[in-house]
Amino acid sequence: MIPVVFVHLNKWDYLETVLSQARKYNGEVYLVGDQNTNDPNYCDIKDYRRQMDIFHGVYENHSSNDQWFEEACFWRWLILDDFMHKHGINRAFHLDSDVLLYANVTEEDKNKYSQYPITLIVGNCGASAFIDRDYLDGFCELLIQTYQDKGEVFEWLKHLYSELQRQHMDGGACDMVLLQLWRKRNKTKYAEMTDIVDGTTYDHIIKSPNPGNYLMKDGIKDIHFRGEFPYGTIADTGQEVKFNSLHFQGQEDRRILEYFRMGNANQNE
């Protein structure tokens, strides 16, 4: 069985909703966090922070985002790696805590993704991602080495941030940039989760029509439910596509409970 693993710091109103949704289809769902909860599969982050503490001691923020936010995006991979080692997990499905999941990931992996050491969204985002522990080991080594040695890769990240600042653009050094670097450096054969496979796909972010050019309504994808499952429509062809996940990034997280209830209301249709 492929476990679903959330890594989440601090309290958050919709966390229980997201966990409940993932458990509708998956028997093994873990929350690694820093807030004691009544969740049966809650794991305290203090047991998985070995690499995180090393990284924290050498990290420098070169991003327009808040330092804590940006560093926490790196931490999740280091925490996940330590978690997988401690529990003897060779492969896991990592899910951001603002994503509603509508699929059994063990079946998805068996039917579509098991041959890939990692799956990504738009080639660099791990919001919904299968990952092998061995592959994650190497990526975590890259993260720590980059900020510890402050060598060529670190200077490249600083230059990237400087260029964005010069052009008055947001962004900079982040885990997605280094995920893409690690993938390209290793010529990794990976699966793109936003591709449509057997009529289904995984959402990048709900407030964007792309990839795929989906129909939009009121600033987000025009999602409708068939039974308990969400569908979108490709604008160019009219094709309906089932979404295995919906990503409520940023302020769109206020919609999580609404969509959770919509799926439940239609469950028996």
Disulfide bonds with the S-S distance in Angstrom:
none
